[in-house]
Amino acid sequence: MIRLASLLVLAAAGACVLQLGASAAPGPLRGSITSTDQTWTCKGAVDLDSVTVTMTPASAAKKADAIHLQNGCTGRIGRLEVTTSIADGVKVSQGVHDLTIGGGRIHCLAKLPVLHQDAVQVMGGSKITMTGLIMDCGRPQDTLINSNLFMNKAGNSTEPPSDVVCDSCVFGPDAAHTVSIQESVRSGVVNSTLCPAKFARQTLSIGAAAVDPVNVGNRVGPCSGPLLTIVAGSDTVTYGQAVVLTGWIDAPDPKPEITVNAGDTPVTTVSAPDGAWQLVVHPGVSTTYAAEAGGARSPVASVQVRPRLLLQLRKGLLVGSALAGRSLGGRAVTLELQQGGSWVAIGRYTLGPQSAVTIKPRLTSLPARVRLSIGPTPGYLAAVSPSVRVPSA
């Protein structure tokens, strides 16, 4: 006889998932969410690959937003894809915290005549990072379109939004404000592209109630062609490691091919028939990447590279080498000795033409643990080698 220890039925957006088995400790909601004409609400821990919500004119009677992030929502949403013809794309309330959103698109095709509309309205919450999102709600023929990104204490919030940042995002044209940062703390946009607002002087509006607003490395229009984003999976790697570049293109079908550039040099072209694209690169030196399509260019994604330092003990000698995309011959390296919880410099040496050096260690006490370090050099960050144990004689 089979005993059913627990039975859990989850239903969302017409989909039903049946889970049988022993009860388990509660954990974050995983997988992907798809919903049509129904608001998706986050009130707890999530670790979602994607959330896709479409609000069609058939849902006009509900006057509903596409997504509500509410008290308790925390964790990760890998990608958002929101298309709405009704109201706001995303509303963020107080109590949302420590949440990352990894990219995607929020596109407003239309709205109900009596409603104001924002792609994302942040009314509260803390430590929320959105990366590589396209927000495009402006339409030149419509009124009451407030902003693509609107940050301001509102609703039931008793505290303003804090530490809410959109990094490497792209904000489309023709809203009343492209980005509006009002009553908030340490919140704003970084390394993003802002297309001109319907009222040009309000493309980036920062109010007097914004405390320490964030406005770093942004580019303000003009914009033409598709909207493009690019995000690096890591902004710092050791030479030889791979970096995954991801991005999104907002353009009519068929979507144009995307050229990915390293600096000013094209690397390859990629296709994004569903809007999303991905490319694996192996930067040999610190590099900035950008995507281009249809005459438009994305913000840049910067990847800093450390040389790979190696240190080995061979027949009583320490042999060090530095692996990088170009020779580091002539650069100084430092031999360091571990003393308690600290590393102390005990010698300085110069890498030879092959970016290598052989050292005869002079250690007053054995056994000992040593490592090699190198300071920043053009195109590279500082680096250290794994440590090596020098045994007793």
C-alpha positions as CSV (number, residue, x, y, z in Angstrom):
1,M,0.0,0.0,0.0
2,I,1.4,3.4,-0.9
3,R,0.8,6.2,1.6
4,L,0.6,9.7,0.4
5,A,2.4,11.7,3.0
6,S,1.4,15.0,1.6
7,L,-0.4,16.4,-1.4
8,L,0.2,19.9,-2.7
9,V,-1.6,21.4,-5.6
10,L,-0.3,24.7,-7.0
11,A,-2.4,26.5,-9.6
12,A,-1.4,29.7,-11.4
13,A,-2.4,31.2,-14.7
14,G,-4.3,28.1,-15.7
15,A,-1.4,25.8,-15.0
16,C,-1.6,23.1,-12.4
17,V,1.4,21.3,-10.7
18,L,0.9,18.3,-8.5
19,Q,3.5,17.3,-6.0
20,L,3.4,14.0,-4.1
21,G,5.8,13.0,-1.3
22,A,7.0,13.7,2.1
23,S,6.6,17.2,3.6
24,A,9.7,19.4,3.1
25,A,10.9,22.6,4.8
26,P,9.6,25.7,3.0
27,G,12.0,27.1,0.4
28,P,12.0,29.7,-2.3
29,L,9.6,29.4,-5.2
30,R,11.6,28.1,-8.2
31,G,11.2,27.6,-11.9
32,S,9.4,30.0,-14.2
33,I,6.1,31.9,-14.0
34,T,3.8,32.6,-16.9
35,S,0.5,34.5,-16.5
36,T,-2.0,36.1,-18.9
37,D,-4.5,38.7,-17.8
38,Q,-3.8,38.0,-14.2
39,T,-1.5,40.0,-11.8
40,W,1.4,38.0,-10.5
41,T,2.2,38.8,-6.9
42,C,5.4,38.0,-5.0
43,K,5.1,37.9,-1.2
44,G,7.9,35.5,-0.2
45,A,11.3,34.1,-1.2
46,V,11.9,33.4,-4.8
47,D,14.6,31.9,-7.0
48,L,12.9,32.2,-10.4
49,D,14.5,31.8,-13.8
50,S,11.8,34.0,-15.4
51,V,8.5,35.7,-14.9
52,T,6.4,36.4,-18.0
53,V,3.1,38.4,-17.6
54,T,0.9,39.6,-20.4
55,M,-2.1,41.9,-19.7
56,T,-4.3,42.1,-22.8
57,P,-7.3,44.4,-23.5
58,A,-9.5,41.5,-22.5
59,S,-8.5,42.2,-18.9
60,A,-9.6,45.9,-19.0
61,A,-12.3,45.5,-16.4
62,K,-9.7,44.5,-13.8
63,K,-7.7,47.7,-14.2
64,A,-4.8,45.6,-12.9
65,D,-1.0,46.0,-13.0
66,A,1.0,43.1,-14.4
67,I,3.3,42.4,-11.4
68,H,3.1,43.3,-7.7
69,L,6.2,42.9,-5.5
70,Q,4.9,43.1,-2.0
71,N,6.1,42.8,1.7
72,G,8.3,39.7,2.1
73,C,9.4,39.3,-1.6
74,T,13.1,38.5,-1.6
75,G,15.6,36.6,-3.6
76,R,16.2,36.4,-7.4
77,I,14.2,36.8,-10.6
78,G,16.4,35.9,-13.5
79,R,14.3,37.7,-16.2
80,L,11.1,39.7,-16.4
81,E,9.0,39.9,-19.6
82,V,6.0,42.1,-19.2
83,T,3.7,43.3,-21.9
84,T,0.7,45.3,-20.8
85,S,-2.2,47.2,-22.4
86,I,-3.8,48.1,-19.1
87,A,-1.9,49.7,-16.3
88,D,1.6,49.7,-14.6
89,G,4.1,47.0,-15.5
90,V,5.6,46.5,-12.0
91,K,4.7,48.0,-8.6
92,V,7.1,47.6,-5.7
93,S,5.9,48.0,-2.1
94,Q,7.5,48.4,1.3
95,G,8.9,45.2,2.7
96,V,10.4,44.0,-0.6
97,H,14.1,43.5,0.2
98,D,17.3,41.9,-1.0
99,L,15.9,41.2,-4.4
100,T,17.7,41.0,-7.8
101,I,16.2,41.1,-11.2
102,G,18.5,40.0,-13.9
103,G,17.2,41.5,-17.1
104,G,14.3,41.4,-19.6
105,R,11.8,43.8,-20.9
106,I,8.7,45.8,-19.7
107,H,6.7,47.1,-22.7
108,C,3.5,49.0,-22.5
109,L,1.4,48.8,-25.7
110,A,-1.5,50.9,-24.3
111,K,-3.4,51.7,-21.1
112,L,-6.8,52.5,-19.8
113,P,-7.6,56.2,-20.4
114,V,-8.2,57.1,-16.7
115,L,-4.9,55.6,-15.4
116,H,-1.4,57.0,-15.0
117,Q,1.1,54.5,-16.2
118,D,4.7,53.6,-15.2
119,A,6.8,50.7,-16.4
120,V,8.1,50.3,-12.9
121,Q,6.8,52.3,-9.9
122,V,8.9,51.8,-6.7
123,M,6.9,53.0,-3.7
124,G,9.0,51.3,-1.1
125,G,11.5,48.4,-0.5
126,S,15.2,48.2,0.2
127,K,18.3,46.7,-1.5
128,I,16.7,46.0,-4.8
129,T,19.0,45.7,-7.9
130,M,17.6,45.6,-11.4
131,T,20.2,44.8,-14.1
132,G,19.9,45.0,-17.9
133,L,16.2,45.8,-18.0
134,I,14.5,47.5,-20.9
135,M,11.6,49.7,-19.8
136,D,9.6,51.1,-22.7
137,C,6.2,52.7,-21.8
138,G,6.3,56.0,-23.6
139,R,3.9,56.6,-26.6
140,P,3.9,60.0,-28.2
141,Q,0.1,59.9,-29.0
142,D,-0.9,59.0,-25.4
143,T,-1.3,61.2,-22.2
144,L,-1.0,60.2,-18.5
145,I,2.1,58.1,-19.1
146,N,4.2,59.2,-16.2
147,S,7.6,57.4,-16.3
148,N,9.5,54.4,-17.3
149,L,11.0,54.2,-13.8
150,F,9.4,56.2,-11.0
151,M,10.8,56.0,-7.5
152,N,8.9,57.8,-4.7
153,K,7.4,56.9,-1.3
154,A,3.8,56.2,-1.9
155,G,0.9,53.9,-1.2
156,N,1.0,52.3,2.3
157,S,4.8,52.8,2.6
158,T,5.9,54.5,5.8
159,E,9.5,54.6,4.6
160,P,10.9,55.7,1.3
161,P,12.6,53.2,-1.1
162,S,16.2,52.7,-0.2
163,D,19.2,51.3,-2.2
164,V,17.1,50.6,-5.2
165,V,19.2,50.7,-8.4
166,C,18.8,50.0,-12.1
167,D,22.2,49.1,-13.5
168,S,22.9,48.9,-17.3
169,C,19.2,49.5,-18.1
170,V,17.7,51.1,-21.1
171,F,14.7,53.4,-20.9
172,G,12.6,54.2,-24.0
173,P,11.4,57.6,-25.2
174,D,8.2,59.6,-25.0
175,A,7.0,59.2,-21.4
176,A,6.5,62.4,-19.5
177,H,9.6,61.5,-17.5
178,T,12.0,58.8,-18.7
179,V,13.3,58.3,-15.1
180,S,11.9,60.1,-12.1
181,I,13.7,59.8,-8.7
182,Q,11.8,61.5,-6.0
183,E,11.5,60.7,-2.2
184,S,14.0,57.9,-1.9
185,V,17.4,57.1,-0.3
186,R,20.5,56.0,-2.3
187,S,18.4,55.0,-5.3
188,G,18.6,55.7,-9.0
189,V,20.3,54.5,-12.2
190,V,23.8,53.5,-13.2
191,N,25.5,52.9,-16.5
192,S,22.2,53.2,-18.3
193,T,20.7,54.8,-21.5
194,L,17.9,57.2,-21.1
195,C,16.0,58.1,-24.3
196,P,14.4,61.6,-24.4
197,A,11.2,62.2,-22.5
198,K,8.1,63.9,-24.0
199,F,9.3,66.9,-22.1
200,A,13.1,66.9,-22.7
201,R,14.1,68.6,-19.5
202,Q,12.3,65.8,-17.5
203,T,14.3,63.0,-19.1
204,L,16.0,62.5,-15.8
205,S,14.1,64.2,-13.0
206,I,15.7,64.1,-9.5
207,G,13.6,65.8,-6.8
208,A,14.6,67.6,-3.7
209,A,13.3,64.8,-1.5
210,A,15.8,62.3,-3.0
211,V,18.5,61.6,-0.5
212,D,21.9,60.7,-2.0
213,P,20.4,59.9,-5.4
214,V,22.3,57.6,-7.7
215,N,23.2,59.0,-11.1
216,V,26.5,57.5,-12.3
217,G,27.7,56.8,-15.9
218,N,24.4,57.3,-17.6
219,R,23.9,58.4,-21.2
220,V,21.0,60.6,-22.2
221,G,19.7,60.1,-25.8
222,P,19.2,60.5,-28.6
223,C,17.8,57.1,-29.3
224,S,17.0,55.5,-32.7
225,G,16.3,51.9,-33.7
226,P,16.0,49.0,-31.3
227,L,16.5,49.2,-27.6
228,L,19.4,46.9,-26.5
229,T,20.9,45.8,-23.2
230,I,24.0,43.8,-22.3
231,V,25.1,42.4,-19.0
232,A,28.2,40.5,-18.0
233,G,27.7,37.5,-15.7
234,S,30.8,38.6,-13.8
235,D,32.6,41.9,-13.8
236,T,35.9,40.5,-12.6
237,V,37.6,37.2,-13.8
238,T,41.0,35.6,-13.7
239,Y,42.7,35.1,-17.1
240,G,41.3,32.0,-18.9
241,Q,37.9,32.1,-17.2
242,A,34.7,32.4,-19.3
243,V,32.2,35.2,-19.0
244,V,28.6,34.9,-20.1
245,L,27.2,38.0,-21.7
246,T,23.4,38.2,-21.8
247,G,21.1,40.8,-23.1
248,W,17.7,41.7,-24.6
249,I,16.5,43.5,-27.7
250,D,13.2,45.3,-28.0
251,A,12.4,45.5,-31.7
252,P,9.6,44.4,-34.1
253,D,9.8,41.0,-35.6
254,P,11.9,39.8,-37.4
255,K,14.5,41.1,-34.9
256,P,17.8,42.2,-36.5
257,E,21.0,40.3,-35.8
258,I,23.1,41.7,-33.0
259,T,26.8,42.5,-33.3
260,V,28.7,42.1,-30.1
261,N,31.8,44.3,-29.9
262,A,34.9,44.1,-27.6
263,G,35.9,47.8,-27.4
264,D,35.5,48.9,-31.1
265,T,36.2,45.5,-32.5
266,P,33.3,43.2,-33.6
267,V,33.5,39.8,-31.9
268,T,30.6,38.0,-33.5
269,T,26.9,38.3,-34.3
270,V,24.1,36.6,-32.4
271,S,20.4,36.1,-33.1
272,A,17.6,36.9,-30.6
273,P,14.3,35.7,-32.2
274,D,12.5,35.8,-28.8
275,G,14.3,39.0,-27.7
276,A,16.9,37.3,-25.4
277,W,20.5,36.6,-26.5
278,Q,23.6,35.1,-24.9
279,L,27.3,34.8,-25.7
280,V,30.3,33.2,-23.9
281,V,33.6,35.2,-24.1
282,H,37.1,34.7,-22.7
283,P,38.6,38.1,-22.3
284,G,42.4,38.2,-22.5
285,V,42.6,41.6,-21.0
286,S,40.2,44.0,-19.3
287,T,37.5,44.7,-21.9
288,T,34.3,46.7,-22.4
289,Y,31.6,44.9,-24.4
290,A,28.6,46.5,-26.2
291,A,25.9,45.3,-28.5
292,E,24.7,46.9,-31.7
293,A,21.7,46.4,-34.0
294,G,19.8,48.5,-36.4
295,G,21.9,51.5,-35.8
296,A,21.4,51.4,-32.0
297,R,24.0,50.6,-29.3
298,S,23.6,49.2,-25.8
299,P,25.3,50.5,-22.7
300,V,28.7,48.9,-22.1
301,A,29.5,46.0,-19.9
302,S,33.0,46.1,-18.4
303,V,35.0,43.0,-17.4
304,Q,38.2,43.4,-15.4
305,V,40.8,40.7,-15.8
306,R,43.4,39.5,-13.3
307,P,46.5,37.6,-14.6
308,R,46.6,34.0,-13.4
309,L,49.6,33.7,-11.1
310,L,51.1,30.3,-10.5
311,L,53.8,29.3,-7.9
312,Q,55.4,25.9,-7.6
313,L,58.2,24.3,-5.5
314,R,60.7,22.4,-7.7
315,K,63.8,20.9,-6.1
316,G,64.0,23.5,-3.5
317,L,63.3,26.4,-5.9
318,L,60.2,28.5,-6.2
319,V,59.1,28.8,-9.8
320,G,56.5,31.5,-10.5
321,S,54.7,32.5,-13.7
322,A,52.0,34.9,-14.8
323,L,49.5,33.9,-17.5
324,A,47.8,36.7,-19.4
325,G,46.7,37.8,-22.8
326,R,50.0,39.5,-23.4
327,S,53.5,39.2,-21.9
328,L,54.1,40.6,-18.4
329,G,57.8,40.3,-18.8
330,G,59.6,43.0,-16.9
331,R,56.8,43.5,-14.4
332,A,57.7,43.2,-10.7
333,V,56.2,40.5,-8.5
334,T,56.5,40.1,-4.7
335,L,57.1,37.0,-2.7
336,E,55.0,37.0,0.5
337,L,55.3,34.9,3.7
338,Q,52.3,34.0,5.8
339,Q,52.8,35.1,9.4
340,G,49.7,34.3,11.5
341,G,46.8,35.7,9.6
342,S,48.8,38.2,7.6
343,W,51.1,38.1,4.5
344,V,54.4,39.9,4.7
345,A,56.6,40.8,1.7
346,I,60.0,39.2,1.9
347,G,61.3,39.7,-1.6
348,R,60.7,41.6,-4.9
349,Y,61.6,40.0,-8.3
350,T,61.2,40.8,-12.0
351,L,59.4,38.5,-14.4
352,G,61.5,37.4,-17.3
353,P,60.6,37.4,-21.1
354,Q,58.4,34.4,-20.7
355,S,56.5,36.1,-17.8
356,A,58.3,33.7,-15.4
357,V,60.7,33.9,-12.5
358,T,62.8,31.4,-10.4
359,I,63.4,32.2,-6.8
360,K,65.7,30.6,-4.3
361,P,63.9,31.2,-1.0
362,R,65.7,32.4,2.0
363,L,63.4,31.5,4.9
364,T,64.6,31.7,8.5
365,S,62.0,29.2,9.7
366,L,60.6,26.1,8.1
367,P,58.0,24.9,7.3
368,A,56.6,28.0,5.8
369,R,53.8,29.0,3.5
370,V,54.5,31.5,0.7
371,R,52.7,33.1,-2.3
372,L,53.4,35.4,-5.2
373,S,51.6,38.7,-5.8
374,I,51.6,41.3,-8.6
375,G,50.2,44.8,-8.5
376,P,47.9,46.4,-11.1
377,T,49.4,46.6,-14.6
378,P,47.9,48.2,-17.8
379,G,44.9,46.1,-18.7
380,Y,45.0,43.9,-15.5
381,L,44.0,44.0,-11.9
382,A,46.3,43.0,-9.1
383,A,46.5,39.3,-8.4
384,V,47.9,36.6,-6.0
385,S,48.9,33.0,-6.6
386,P,47.7,30.1,-4.6
387,S,50.0,29.6,-1.6
388,V,52.8,26.9,-1.5
389,R,54.1,25.1,1.5
390,V,57.9,25.0,1.8
391,P,58.6,21.9,4.1
392,S,61.4,21.5,6.6
393,A,64.7,20.5,5.1
